[in-house]
Amino acid sequence: MDPQQLGFTPQRPVGWLAPLLLLSTGLRTLMAILFGAYLDKRELQNALSADSFAHPGIDGELWFDYVADLGDGFHATYSVAYLLAQPRLEIDGRVLPRGQLLLMGGDQVYPLANGDGYENRTKGPYRAALPEPPTQGPRPTLFALPGNHDWYDGLTAFLRLFARRKDGHIGGWRTQQSRSYFAVELPANWWLFAIDEQFGAYIDDPQLVYFEDAARDLGPEDRIILMTPSPTWVKAAKKPEAYDAIDYFIRTILAPTGAHVRVLLSGDMHHYARYTGEDRELITCGGGGAYLAATHNLPETLTVPPRETLTRNASRSRRYSLASRFPGAEESRRLSWGVFARVPKRNPGFATMLGIIQTLTMLAMAGAAGQAGTLQRLFSIPLVIMMFLVLAGTVLFAQPPKANAAAHSRHWIIGLLHGFAQLVLAACGTWVWLRLPFHDWAWPGPPVVAAVLYGPVIAYLATTLLSLYLLVASRFDVNVNELFAGQGIEDAKSFLRMHIAADGTLTVHAIGVDKICRQWVADPNAAPDASWLRPQEPLTPHLIEPPIAVGNPAPRPGVAGPGQGTAH
């Protein structure tokens, strides 16, 4: 795969525990928290076109696709892009035509949004999958909703790529949107509303005005697919206020029209999960290319909106049951045990950092051991500094600031226990070191030998201890994301292929890919609209669960009371 021929440079998967990446991502996250309101460009989008869009399909039917969390390593991203670009997929005896509309649900690039990142991790792979508009049939259209990683530069690169261009396109897909949010009229009284509610606190006034205008002609016969950047219905189980913005949008913009919100759709969590309720499906599908996230920790039931919310006029709470997930709970648990092998392999820089910290701590302990008294040993300045760094680092790694008030103590305690375990490992290493002849050599002999011999061994042991910590901490719902992010599992990808029939039935096909392709063959003699690279071994997508049919909601007697809404 020559970058000169491809026009982009295929990227390796992001090493999420790389020290510099952890530092830069942490700083950008902190800046987004502290200065997010100043970086927010949504208010400025009021000066851009306020068009909504229509995709009537062919003969009243429409096929369309959904993918999210895609711009990571080339092999995973391109595996999904390749499947999306094929004229048709034959899956479990069904023929599913390519979508006339492609929806990207957020986090189109990792780890940080910038022009080069989008070019090499998103635009390049998707252009290689569908280089030119199809020679037969309509040209597919692409709409994208930003996720938190798209927001790290205040949407600058996102708007440049997906919006504000008359002839915008990514390969054979054309882009139409002019803002970071959009409304699309679909066939058979279906509508797609995609809201940009990053920063979580509010939905800006220009966006509310845009959707109020788009919803003006909605009525009780209309049904809505609501796209959001994050599955806040799941996150609200631990943080009740997380769902408030979506609930406010439904109550104030959609419910007054009488239209029915039938599907809530999101990425952000890197797996597939579907919760089902009275007449609404809550679907998370974040399997477009980023590392796999756990599914075994998902709650079996949800109450949405949560009863603990402080919103006085919240919609009536309803229960939803977990109907399907991919990978399954047992497979997810099995994959979690791979942390011992995958973390050192995927994150050599992190293992090196642990080795350096452990070596410096050991040298500080060895130096303190030569002090005359017990107090002098314990309060040796180098030793105090290293102990503070170890304990502070492990507590910060446990992320107590992100935890809700009830979970703060749990994160602090588990983080401190991890820190003490690392210090115990350093003490054991010091005991061994003091029984070797190297520590009595003339300077700089001891630090050189420690770096060359002791460092690699203790780095492996410290990384193994960290892996054990991640496995144990996840049982207490701490560092669950890091347990899987550190492994960087590229397999178990997913996307949706949806169909609106002439009778108005929406059928959702949840498609899973157990194994991505890692060996590609160039196809220079293929048709202009054919993928530049094809898999050496065929990709074998499958249905995660039987197709989900979403029709008209069952009529319910009575009129919704205040705050209940009619969009359910």
ZAMARGU-4260 file (C-alpha; in steps of 0.2 Angstrom, whole numbers, plus 5000, padded with zeros to 4 digits):
<rodrens>
0) 5000/5000/5000 | 5011/5014/4993 | 5005/5031/5000 | 5010/5039/4984 | 4997/5029/4975
5) 4984/5029/4988 | 4985/5048/4991 | 4985/5045/5010 | 4996/5037/5023 | 4987/5021/5031
10) 4989/5023/5050 | 4992/5011/5064 | 4979/5010/5077 | 4980/5023/5091 | 4990/5017/5106
15) 4978/5024/5119 | 4990/5021/5134 | 5005/5030/5125 | 5011/5043/5138 | 5012/5058/5126
20) 4995/5054/5119 | 4988/5052/5137 | 4996/5069/5141 | 4990/5078/5126 | 4972/5071/5126
25) 4971/5075/5145 | 4976/5093/5141 | 4964/5095/5127 | 4950/5087/5137 | 4954/5099/5151
30) 4954/5114/5139 | 4937/5108/5132 | 4930/5107/5150 | 4938/5124/5155 | 4936/5134/5139
35) 4923/5124/5129 | 4911/5138/5129 | 4924/5149/5121 | 4928/5136/5108 | 4910/5132/5104
40) 4907/5136/5086 | 4888/5131/5086 | 4883/5149/5089 | 4893/5155/5074 | 4884/5142/5062
45) 4869/5153/5063 | 4877/5163/5049 | 4877/5147/5038 | 4863/5140/5027 | 4849/5133/5037
50) 4843/5121/5024 | 4835/5104/5029 | 4836/5090/5017 | 4825/5077/5008 | 4830/5060/5002
55) 4814/5052/4995 | 4823/5036/4989 | 4817/5026/4974 | 4799/5022/4972 | 4796/5027/4990
60) 4809/5015/4997 | 4826/5020/5004 | 4841/5010/5010 | 4853/5019/5021 | 4868/5015/5032
65) 4874/5021/5049 | 4892/5020/5055 | 4901/5028/5070 | 4918/5029/5079 | 4928/5025/5063
70) 4944/5035/5060 | 4956/5024/5069 | 4968/5011/5062 | 4967/5008/5043 | 4963/4989/5043
75) 4948/4991/5055 | 4942/5007/5047 | 4944/5001/5029 | 4936/4984/5033 | 4920/4993/5037
80) 4922/5006/5023 | 4924/4992/5011 | 4908/4983/5016 | 4898/4999/5016 | 4905/5003/4998
85) 4900/4987/4990 | 4885/4987/4978 | 4876/4974/4989 | 4880/4963/5003 | 4873/4945/5004
90) 4871/4941/5023 | 4862/4926/5030 | 4852/4923/5014 | 4847/4941/5012 | 4853/4953/4999
95) 4856/4971/5006 | 4859/4984/4993 | 4871/4998/4997 | 4864/5013/5006 | 4859/5028/4996
100) 4863/5038/5012 | 4878/5036/5023 | 4876/5043/5041 | 4892/5045/5051 | 4887/5046/5070
105) 4902/5054/5078 | 4921/5053/5081 | 4926/5052/5063 | 4944/5054/5068 | 4956/5048/5082
110) 4964/5054/5093 | 4963/5072/5089 | 4954/5082/5075 | 4965/5090/5062 | 4967/5090/5043
115) 4980/5077/5042 | 4970/5065/5054 | 4954/5066/5044 | 4964/5064/5028 | 4974/5049/5033
120) 4961/5040/5045 | 4944/5044/5037 | 4944/5053/5020 | 4958/5042/5013 | 4951/5025/5017
125) 4933/5030/5012 | 4939/5037/4996 | 4949/5021/4993 | 4933/5011/4996 | 4922/5020/4984
130) 4933/5031/4973 | 4920/5037/4961 | 4901/5039/4961 | 4893/5023/4956 | 4891/5020/4937
135) 4873/5013/4941 | 4860/5020/4952 | 4860/5037/4962 | 4875/5044/4969 | 4875/5041/4988
140) 4875/5056/5000 | 4885/5057/5017 | 4880/5066/5032 | 4891/5067/5048 | 4888/5071/5066
145) 4903/5077/5077 | 4908/5067/5092 | 4919/5073/5106 | 4935/5069/5097 | 4929/5080/5082
150) 4926/5094/5094 | 4944/5095/5101 | 4948/5108/5089 | 4931/5117/5091 | 4925/5109/5075
155) 4936/5118/5063 | 4943/5103/5053 | 4926/5094/5054 | 4917/5109/5046 | 4930/5110/5033
160) 4928/5092/5028 | 4910/5089/5029 | 4901/5106/5027 | 4902/5123/5018 | 4907/5116/5001
165) 4896/5117/4986 | 4905/5102/4978 | 4909/5093/4994 | 4913/5074/4992 | 4922/5060/5000
170) 4926/5048/4986 | 4910/5043/4978 | 4899/5050/4993 | 4894/5068/4991 | 4892/5079/5006
175) 4877/5091/5008 | 4876/5098/5026 | 4882/5116/5030 | 4881/5114/5049 | 4886/5101/5062
180) 4868/5096/5064 | 4855/5092/5051 | 4837/5086/5048 | 4833/5075/5033 | 4815/5070/5027
185) 4815/5052/5022 | 4801/5042/5013 | 4785/5036/5021 | 4783/5050/5034 | 4800/5046/5042
190) 4812/5060/5047 | 4830/5060/5053 | 4835/5073/5066 | 4854/5073/5071 | 4857/5085/5086
195) 4874/5091/5091 | 4874/5092/5110 | 4892/5091/5114 | 4898/5098/5130 | 4882/5091/5137
200) 4876/5106/5146 | 4864/5113/5133 | 4858/5114/5115 | 4862/5131/5107 | 4848/5143/5102
205) 4852/5143/5083 | 4851/5124/5083 | 4834/5124/5092 | 4828/5137/5080 | 4834/5127/5065
210) 4825/5111/5072 | 4809/5121/5076 | 4809/5126/5058 | 4812/5109/5052 | 4799/5101/5063
215) 4785/5114/5058 | 4776/5103/5046 | 4777/5087/5057 | 4761/5078/5063 | 4755/5063/5072
220) 4758/5052/5056 | 4777/5056/5056 | 4790/5045/5064 | 4808/5051/5069 | 4825/5043/5070
225) 4835/5054/5082 | 4854/5054/5081 | 4864/5059/5095 | 4883/5060/5098 | 4882/5049/5114
230) 4871/5035/5121 | 4866/5046/5136 | 4852/5034/5139 | 4865/5022/5145 | 4876/5035/5153
235) 4862/5042/5163 | 4861/5026/5173 | 4876/5032/5182 | 4875/5051/5179 | 4856/5055/5178
240) 4858/5073/5171 | 4867/5065/5155 | 4850/5063/5147 | 4843/5080/5151 | 4848/5088/5134
245) 4840/5075/5124 | 4824/5074/5134 | 4823/5093/5133 | 4824/5092/5114 | 4811/5079/5113
250) 4799/5088/5125 | 4801/5105/5117 | 4804/5102/5099 | 4797/5086/5094 | 4783/5082/5106
255) 4772/5097/5102 | 4771/5091/5084 | 4763/5074/5089 | 4777/5065/5079 | 4784/5049/5087
260) 4802/5046/5091 | 4804/5028/5086 | 4823/5026/5086 | 4837/5034/5096 | 4853/5031/5088
265) 4871/5034/5094 | 4889/5028/5093 | 4903/5034/5106 | 4903/5017/5115 | 4913/5005/5104
270) 4901/4991/5103 | 4883/4986/5097 | 4869/4987/5110 | 4850/4988/5108 | 4837/4992/5122
275) 4819/4990/5118 | 4804/4998/5126 | 4785/5001/5123 | 4787/5008/5106 | 4805/5015/5105
280) 4822/5007/5101 | 4838/5014/5109 | 4853/5008/5098 | 4871/5011/5101 | 4882/5006/5086
285) 4900/5012/5088 | 4909/4998/5079 | 4916/5008/5064 | 4934/5006/5067 | 4940/5011/5085
290) 4945/4999/5098 | 4931/4987/5105 | 4923/4992/5121 | 4916/4980/5134 | 4898/4974/5134
295) 4897/4963/5149 | 4895/4978/5160 | 4880/4985/5152 | 4864/4986/5163 | 4851/4974/5159
300) 4837/4987/5161 | 4836/5006/5159 | 4824/5019/5166 | 4824/5033/5154 | 4823/5047/5158
305) 4830/5042/5175 | 4819/5046/5190 | 4834/5054/5199 | 4835/5068/5186 | 4833/5085/5194
310) 4823/5092/5178 | 4806/5097/5185 | 4797/5094/5168 | 4805/5078/5163 | 4796/5066/5152
315) 4787/5051/5159 | 4800/5038/5164 | 4799/5021/5154 | 4809/5005/5156 | 4819/4998/5143
320) 4827/4980/5142 | 4843/4975/5134 | 4838/4965/5119 | 4855/4962/5110 | 4873/4966/5111
325) 4889/4962/5101 | 4900/4955/5106 | 4890/4944/5119 | 4893/4946/5137 | 4903/4930/5139
330) 4914/4934/5124 | 4917/4952/5131 | 4922/4944/5148 | 4934/4932/5139 | 4942/4946/5129
335) 4945/4956/5145 | 4957/4943/5151 | 4968/4947/5136 | 4974/4962/5145 | 4990/4953/5151
340) 4996/4950/5133 | 4989/4964/5124 | 4993/4979/5135 | 5012/4977/5134 | 5011/4973/5115
345) 5000/4988/5111 | 5008/5001/5122 | 5027/4998/5123 | 5029/5017/5127 | 5018/5015/5142
350) 5027/5000/5148 | 5044/5009/5146 | 5037/5024/5156 | 5032/5012/5170 | 5049/5004/5169
355) 5058/5021/5171 | 5047/5026/5186 | 5050/5009/5194 | 5069/5010/5191 | 5070/5028/5198
360) 5059/5023/5213 | 5070/5008/5216 | 5086/5018/5216 | 5078/5031/5228 | 5074/5017/5240
365) 5091/5009/5238 | 5098/5026/5242 | 5087/5028/5257 | 5092/5011/5263 | 5109/5018/5266
370) 5103/5031/5278 | 5106/5029/5297 | 5089/5030/5305 | 5072/5024/5300 | 5064/5042/5299
375) 5079/5047/5288 | 5075/5033/5276 | 5057/5036/5275 | 5059/5054/5272 | 5073/5054/5260
380) 5069/5068/5248 | 5071/5057/5232 | 5060/5043/5239 | 5046/5055/5245 | 5046/5063/5227
385) 5045/5046/5219 | 5032/5039/5231 | 5021/5055/5228 | 5023/5053/5209 | 5017/5035/5210
390) 5002/5038/5221 | 4997/5054/5212 | 4998/5045/5195 | 4988/5030/5200 | 4975/5040/5208
395) 4973/5051/5193 | 4973/5036/5182 | 4958/5030/5192 | 4949/5046/5186 | 4940/5051/5202
400) 4936/5068/5194 | 4925/5059/5181 | 4916/5049/5194 | 4899/5055/5201 | 4899/5060/5219
405) 4893/5042/5225 | 4908/5034/5216 | 4922/5046/5221 | 4928/5037/5236 | 4928/5020/5226
410) 4939/5028/5213 | 4951/5036/5226 | 4952/5020/5236 | 4956/5009/5221 | 4968/5021/5214
415) 4978/5022/5230 | 4978/5003/5232 | 4985/5002/5215 | 4998/5015/5219 | 5003/5005/5235
420) 5004/4989/5225 | 5016/4997/5213 | 5027/5004/5228 | 5027/4986/5235 | 5033/4980/5219
425) 5047/4993/5219 | 5051/4988/5237 | 5053/4970/5232 | 5064/4975/5217 | 5075/4985/5229
430) 5077/4970/5241 | 5083/4960/5226 | 5094/4974/5219 | 5103/4976/5236 | 5108/4958/5236
435) 5116/4960/5219 | 5134/4966/5217 | 5130/4980/5205 | 5124/4992/5218 | 5141/4993/5226
440) 5150/4998/5210 | 5157/5015/5207 | 5146/5028/5199 | 5139/5028/5186 | 5139/5009/5186
445) 5123/5006/5196 | 5111/5018/5186 | 5118/5011/5170 | 5116/4993/5175 | 5099/4997/5182
450) 5093/5005/5166 | 5100/4991/5155 | 5096/4975/5166 | 5084/4980/5179 | 5073/4992/5169
455) 5066/4980/5156 | 5062/4966/5169 | 5053/4978/5181 | 5044/4986/5166 | 5037/4969/5162
460) 5032/4966/5180 | 5024/4983/5182 | 5014/4982/5166 | 5008/4965/5172 | 5003/4972/5189
465) 4994/4986/5180 | 4985/4974/5169 | 4979/4964/5185 | 4974/4981/5192 | 4963/4985/5176
470) 4955/4968/5177 | 4951/4969/5196 | 4946/4987/5195 | 4934/4984/5181 | 4924/4973/5193
475) 4921/4988/5203 | 4916/4999/5188 | 4933/5008/5188 | 4944/5010/5172 | 4932/4999/5162
480) 4936/5009/5147 | 4955/5008/5150 | 4954/4989/5151 | 4948/4988/5133 | 4957/5004/5126
485) 4973/4997/5132 | 4971/4981/5123 | 4966/4990/5106 | 4955/4976/5100 | 4952/4979/5082
490) 4940/4965/5078 | 4921/4964/5082 | 4916/4978/5071 | 4898/4983/5067 | 4887/4995/5057
495) 4869/4997/5053 | 4860/4995/5036 | 4842/5001/5037 | 4827/5000/5025 | 4811/5010/5024
500) 4798/5001/5014 | 4784/5008/5004 | 4772/5004/5018 | 4782/5014/5030 | 4790/5000/5040
505) 4808/5003/5045 | 4819/4988/5046 | 4836/4989/5054 | 4849/4976/5050 | 4863/4976/5063
510) 4878/4969/5054 | 4893/4962/5063 | 4911/4958/5057 | 4920/4945/5069 | 4937/4947/5061
515) 4943/4962/5051 | 4955/4960/5036 | 4973/4964/5038 | 4979/4959/5021 | 4974/4968/5006
520) 4976/4966/4987 | 4977/4981/4975 | 4964/4980/4961 | 4971/4992/4948 | 4960/4985/4933
525) 4944/4986/4942 | 4930/4998/4937 | 4932/5017/4942 | 4919/5015/4956 | 4926/4999/4963
530) 4937/4998/4979 | 4955/5001/4976 | 4960/4987/4988 | 4950/4971/4991 | 4953/4959/5005
535) 4965/4944/5002 | 4953/4933/5012 | 4934/4937/5011 | 4926/4947/5024 | 4911/4938/5032
540) 4898/4950/5039 | 4884/4943/5048 | 4868/4948/5056 | 4870/4952/5075 | 4852/4948/5078
545) 4836/4946/5067 | 4831/4961/5058 | 4822/4974/5069 | 4805/4980/5061 | 4799/4997/5067
550) 4782/5001/5061 | 4769/5013/5067 | 4768/5014/5086 | 4753/5006/5094 | 4739/5019/5098
555) 4737/5023/5117 | 4721/5030/5124 | 4721/5047/5132 | 4730/5062/5130 | 4748/5065/5137
560) 4749/5075/5153 | 4760/5090/5156 | 4778/5085/5153 | 4774/5068/5146 | 4775/5073/5128
565) 4767/5063/5114 | 4783/5058/5105 | 4784/5041/5113
</rodrens>
